[in-house]
């Protein structure tokens, strides 16, 4: 989830810092809009909203909510909630394998909250929205063995 925005930010920084593009008005305007206080405030609001949604998911699953703000630990607990082994978090650092692990984790997460196959597709394609639905909705955690 956050990996995509991090990659996008890195790409913007690399493009903007390129010497061939120095002085290009389009690039300077783009960088100014990314660094604007409105953009930063909007990004902060989205981050807080996602932390709140993940906090609710953790508490529904009987895990401590504060764990949603601890970087690697929250991924380990999310794997546990999804019914996957915690060591799969290491696979998140391996290209291509991380995509497979994320899909399998989303399948387990949806199944353990009693959601359908359509919800799995939503978790994969629009995770910000569907994680909020899991957290703030009426979903109940009942692990599938």
N, C-alpha and C positions, 0 to 999 in steps of 0.2 A: 504494500500500500504506500508506505512512505518512501520505499525504494524508488518508485517511479518519479515522485516529485524531486527526490535528491538527484537522480540522473538528469532530469530536466534542468534543474538549477545548475548542475555542473556543465551541461551543454551550453546554457546561456552564458555562463562565465567564460567558457573557452571561446565561444564565438565573439563575445564582446571584447575580450582581451586580445584577440588576434590583431597583429600589427597591420595586416592588409585591410582591415575594416576600420582602422582608426580614422576618425573624422567623418565617417558615414553618418548622415543625419538620422537615417532610419534606425541604425544600431544604437545611437545615443538616445533617441526617443524611447526605444524599447527598453533600454537599461534604466532610464529614468522612471519609466512606468513600473518596472519590477521593483525598484527601490523606493517607490512612493510609500508614504505612511499609510495610505488607504489600503494598498496591497498587503503590507505587512500586518495591519490590523485584521484584515479579512483572513489571512493565513493563520494568524493566531487564534481567531475565533473558531475556525474549522478544526484546528488542533485540539482546542479545549473541548469542543463538541465530541470529537472522536475519543478523547480520553474519558469523557463522561459515559459514552456509550459502552466502551470497553469495560469501564468500572462496573456498570450495571450487569454486563454479561458475566463478569467474574463473580459478582455477589450472587447472581442467580444460580451459578454453578457451585456455590459454597466455598469459593476461594476468596482471599482477602482482596478487596477492591483497590487498595493502595498499590497492589502489585502491577496494576495497569500503567503506572508511571515509571517502573523500573525497566530499563531497556531490554536486556536479554531474558531476564526472568519472566517478563510478560509473555514473550514468545513461547517459553517452555510451558507456562501454565495454559496458554491458549492451545498448545498441542495436547496437553493433558485433558482439557475440556473437550477437545475434538476426538479424544480416544486414541490418540497417536502417541508413540513413544517420545519422550522429551529430547532424546538425542537427535531427533530429526531436525532440530533447530540448527545443528551443524551443517546439515545439507542446504540450509538457506544461503550459505556462503558459496555454494557451488553453482556456477552458471548452468542453466537448463534444468538441473535437478531441483533448483529452487522453485521453478514454475510447477513442476510435478508435485512437489511437496505442498505448495500453496493450494493447488486444486484438491489434493487428497485431504488436506486440513479443512478446507471449506466444505467438502462433502461430509466429513465427520462432524463438523460444527452444526451444519444444518440438520443432519440426522439426529444428533443428540438433543436438539431443541425441537424435534418433532416436525420439521419443515419438509416440504416436498422437493422434487427434482427441479422445479422451476425456480425455487428459492436458491438452490445451489448455483444455478446459472446467474442469478442476480448477485450472489455473493462474489462470484468470480468476475463479473463484468462491472458491477457498480458496488464495490465493497463498502464505501462510505455510507451509502444509503441503507444497504441491507444489514450492516452491523448495527446501525442505529435502530432499525426495526427489531432486531434481536434483543438489543439492550432495553429499549424503551417500550417495546410492544408487550403483548401478553404471552409470549413464548415461555414455556416452562422447560427447565433442564431435566431430562430423564435419559441418562446414558444408555445407549444401545450396546449390548454386549456382543 
